[in-house]
Amino acid sequence: MGKFKRKNEGESPKISTASLPDIVFMLLFFFMVATVLREVELKVTNELPKATEVSNLQRKSLVSHIYVGSGKYGKWKGEKNCLQLNDAIAEIKDIPAFVLAERAARHEDERKLIWTSLKADNTAEMYFIDQVTTELRRVSPMGHKISYTTKKEVNK
Amino acid sequence: MSKSRRSLPEINAGSMADIAFLLLIFFLVTTTMDVDTGIKRKLPPLPDEENVPTQVDFHKNNILIFDCSPNSDKILIETGAEEAGNGKPFATNELKNEIITFLTNFGRNPDLSESPEKAVLSIRVHKKTQYETYIEIQDQISIAYKELRNNEALKRFNKKYENLNKEQQDVVKKAFPMRVSESIKE
C-alpha cells in the first residue's frame, strides 16, 4: 500500500474559500434588486383576492396604501373589517386627512399621478369597502385613481 | 523564498463571507418579493350641489345588473329590460361570455344593449357580500373588455391593443368605453 506516498502527510489540502464572498455577494445583489423594502407592519389580516386581468402599479413612490382586514392584535383582535392607514388601525373618518397628507408629501406635478392601492382581505365585507371608497371619492373632485390590489392568477 | 517574505502580510478575507451573509440575511428578512398588481379603476367624484349627475334618458335594456348576495356563490344577472328580481344565476367564471354577448348585441335582441357605447354594467352588492366576490366580477369585466378591445384593435389597425399608440388606443376605447356603476343594497 505504500506505493503512493503522500507528500505532506497528516495535512489535508485546503479548499480555497476566496470565492465564497463573491458568491454570497452575488446572491445579495440579486435580492437587493429583485425585492422591495417592506413598507409597514401589517396589523390586519391581508389575504388578497386573486384576479387574472391585472396590471402592475408602476412608480412605487406614487402609490399610497390602504389596508382592510380583520384585526390581528390587541383590542382589535378578531374584529372584522378593520382599516389600517400607515402603521396604525384607523377609522373611516381618518381617510380624507390621510389622502391629503399623502398628496402634500408629493411634488405638485406628481399629485395627479398618485394611485391608491386598496389592499383588502378576501373576507372584507362590501359595506365597509363602500365606506372607504366613498371617503376617497369625497376628497377627489376630479375622480380618484384606485387599484384593487390582487394576486395574479394564471389563466384557468 | 525571499520574495514572499518581503511582501505585505495578506489580509485574512475569511470573514468576508460572514459579513456578506449577514447582509444577505438582513435583506431576505426586511424585503418582500411581490410587486403590486391590481385591477385599476377610476372612482367618480361624489355627486353634490354643483355636480349633479346628468339624468340621461336611456333605454332600460342598456343596463346589465350583476346581483351578488352574500350567501350564494352564484351571481344573478338581470337585464334592465326584465322585471326586477328575475335574474338568472351564473358561476363567476361564466360572466365573461354573458358580458360579451350583452355588449356586442347591437340591437339585435331587444332585451340587450343597443351598442357598446350606450351599455352600462351595474354591480349590485349587498352589505355582507364578500370582497372576493366583488373582485371576481370586476375581473370578469376587465377580461371581457380586454377581449373586445383586442378584437376591435385587430380589426381596425391589425395590431394588438397593447401595441397601439395612444391615439389609436383612444379610438378603440371610445368604441368600447368601460362604464361600470356600483350600488349597495341593504
Interface residues (C-beta under 8 A of the other chain):
Chain A: T17 A18 L20 P21 V24 F25 L27 L28 F31 M32 A34 T35 V36 L37 R38 P49 K50 A51 T52 E53 V54 S55 N56 L57 K60 V63 V68 W115 S117 L118 A120 D121 N122 T123 A124 E125 M126 Y127 I129 D130 T133 T134 L136 R137 R138 S140 P141 M142 G143 H144 K145 I146 S147 Y148 T149 T150 K151 K152 K156
Chain B: A13 G14 M16 A17 I19 A20 F21 L23 L24 F27 L28 T30 T31 T32 M33 V35 D36 T37 G38 I39 K40 R41 K42 L43 P44 P45 L46 N51 P70 N93 V125 H126 K127 K128 T129 Q130 Y131 E132 Y134 I135 E136 Q138 D139 S142 I143 K146 E182 I184
